[in-house]
Amino acid sequence: MRTVIAGGHGQIALKLERLLADRGDRPAGIIRRPEQAQDLTDAGAEPLVLDLEATTPAELAALLTGADAVVFAAGAGPGSGADRKNTVDRDAAVLLADAAELAGVRRYLIVSSMGADAHAHHADPVFETYLRAKGAADDAVRARTTLDWTVLRPGRLTDGTATGLVRLAPTVDRGPVDRADVAAVLAALLHEPGTAGQTLELVAGNATVEEAVAAAAGHDG
């Protein structure tokens, strides 16, 4: 399975690339800076250099040729201003959806955030812009009937040791989740078409990743 990951040098993306390569899949990661390429190669992924803020759907679609799935894991990152929350977290996600349609890639996973919706309110105006941008991206992707999309909304991201135990459902109580566990859930979702058309929230929990994804797909019984 060939999976192209937008935001290929991000923390979750690098973990996902390693997981996919280890199980024999063929991951590729879109990166903005050529000097990031070695990190992807070390993770077992093919580096694809392209600036998502300065390209077209057709140019991006050319990189998706032969892909079985795409994952949007890009983000403007901490310290970026409101403008880049819109150009990366919102617009680049829509761009990837446009490109996937052009390339004929149906499976689309998007890493969003708990609290991402059109009515987001937060004391920090930049973070509120981020939540609104994520929500707008989710809405744009979910409107595509040509895509088998899954929206994954993790809780507060942490950098501890992966537990392999999560809670995954359309609505869960707020809580933390390790980035490595997010990557593991993404890897499982890619091989579970029964989760297409769902928006799922993710936090640490008591179910194994395999159990949680199977239950989300309706295979729990």
Rosetta blueprint (number, residue, H / E / L):
1 M L
2 R E
3 T E
4 V E
5 I E
6 A E
7 G L
8 G L
9 H L
10 G L
11 Q H
12 I H
13 A H
14 L H
15 K H
16 L H
17 E H
18 R H
19 L H
20 L H
21 A H
22 D H
23 R L
24 G L
25 D L
26 R E
27 P E
28 A E
29 G E
30 I E
31 I E
32 R L
33 R L
34 P H
35 E H
36 Q H
37 A H
38 Q H
39 D H
40 L H
41 T H
42 D H
43 A L
44 G L
45 A L
46 E E
47 P E
48 L E
49 V E
50 L L
51 D L
52 L L
53 E L
54 A L
55 T L
56 T L
57 P H
58 A H
59 E H
60 L H
61 A H
62 A H
63 L H
64 L L
65 T L
66 G L
67 A L
68 D L
69 A E
70 V E
71 V E
72 F E
73 A L
74 A L
75 G L
76 A L
77 G L
78 P L
79 G L
80 S L
81 G L
82 A H
83 D H
84 R H
85 K H
86 N H
87 T H
88 V H
89 D H
90 R H
91 D H
92 A H
93 A H
94 V H
95 L H
96 L H
97 A H
98 D H
99 A H
100 A H
101 E H
102 L H
103 A H
104 G L
105 V L
106 R L
107 R E
108 Y E
109 L E
110 I E
111 V E
112 S L
113 S L
114 M L
115 G L
116 A L
117 D L
118 A L
119 H L
120 A L
121 H L
122 H L
123 A L
124 D L
125 P H
126 V H
127 F H
128 E H
129 T H
130 Y H
131 L H
132 R H
133 A H
134 K H
135 G H
136 A H
137 A H
138 D H
139 D H
140 A H
141 V H
142 R H
143 A L
144 R L
145 T L
146 T L
147 L L
148 D E
149 W E
150 T E
151 V E
152 L E
153 R E
154 P E
155 G L
156 R E
157 L E
158 T E
159 D L
160 G L
161 T L
162 A L
163 T L
164 G L
165 L E
166 V E
167 R E
168 L E
169 A E
170 P L
171 T L
172 V L
173 D L
174 R L
175 G L
176 P E
177 V E
178 D E
179 R H
180 A H
181 D H
182 V H
183 A H
184 A H
185 V H
186 L H
187 A H
188 A H
189 L H
190 L H
191 H L
192 E L
193 P H
194 G H
195 T H
196 A L
197 G L
198 Q E
199 T E
200 L E
201 E E
202 L E
203 V E
204 A E
205 G L
206 N L
207 A E
208 T E
209 V H
210 E H
211 E H
212 A H
213 V H
214 A H
215 A H
216 A H
217 A L
218 G L
219 H L
220 D L
221 G L
